[in-house]
């Protein structure tokens, strides 16, 4: 009987370790996805221009920041 109970105990510990590994994998993948999404370029000018009086210079600077890879702007 003791062999069965010790085997069951070991299997229970292994199951706990597997669950912990799955949680760690999920957390790492989640942190990588958040990091990648933070590095994406803006898709609109919303939030690119500070409030108050908006000048042509501010609009041009925001467009350069937003469309920095396009040469024909």
Secondary structure as the mmCIF struct_conf table of DSSP 4:
data_model
#
loop_
_struct_conf.conf_type_id
_struct_conf.id
_struct_conf.beg_label_comp_id
_struct_conf.beg_label_asym_id
_struct_conf.beg_label_seq_id
_struct_conf.end_label_comp_id
_struct_conf.end_label_asym_id
_struct_conf.end_label_seq_id
HELX_RH_AL_P HELX_RH_AL_P1 UNK A 2 UNK A 38
TURN_TY1_P TURN_TY1_P1 UNK A 39 UNK A 39
BEND BEND1 UNK A 40 UNK A 40
HELX_LH_PP_P HELX_LH_PP_P1 UNK A 41 UNK A 42
BEND BEND2 UNK A 43 UNK A 45
TURN_TY1_P TURN_TY1_P2 UNK A 46 UNK A 48
BEND BEND3 UNK A 49 UNK A 49
BEND BEND4 UNK A 51 UNK A 53
HELX_LH_PP_P HELX_LH_PP_P2 UNK A 54 UNK A 55
HELX_RH_AL_P HELX_RH_AL_P2 UNK A 56 UNK A 66
TURN_TY1_P TURN_TY1_P3 UNK A 67 UNK A 69
BEND BEND5 UNK A 71 UNK A 71
#
